[in-house]
Amino acid sequence: MQTKFSEDVIPLTQMKVNPGRIVKHVEKSHRPVLLTNRGRGVAVVQSLSDYENVADELAFLKAVVTGLADIEAGRTVPLEQVKQQFGLA
């Protein structure tokens, strides 16, 4: 998701004038748009599906990191014990 500054940085006034065009742009390009006010970034517009995908990926990565930290700290349970706990043995 490479930002194209010529297309993805838009003054806030354009969002006020034609929000539908910007929404269509983020849905079609799958890139977020940076809204600016007086040359400074003030907000990001992103399609809902792209936002949900990023949120899911972040949650997955956090779970992996937590799991790896648990393994490193010795907080593990033998597989047989887990199978018994869930009635799979």
Secondary structure as UniProt FT lines:
FT   HELIX           5..8
FT   STRAND          9..11
FT   HELIX           12..17
FT   HELIX           19..29
FT   STRAND          33..37
FT   TURN            38..39
FT   STRAND          40..45
FT   HELIX           48..72
FT   TURN            73..74
FT   HELIX           79..85
FT   TURN            86..87
//
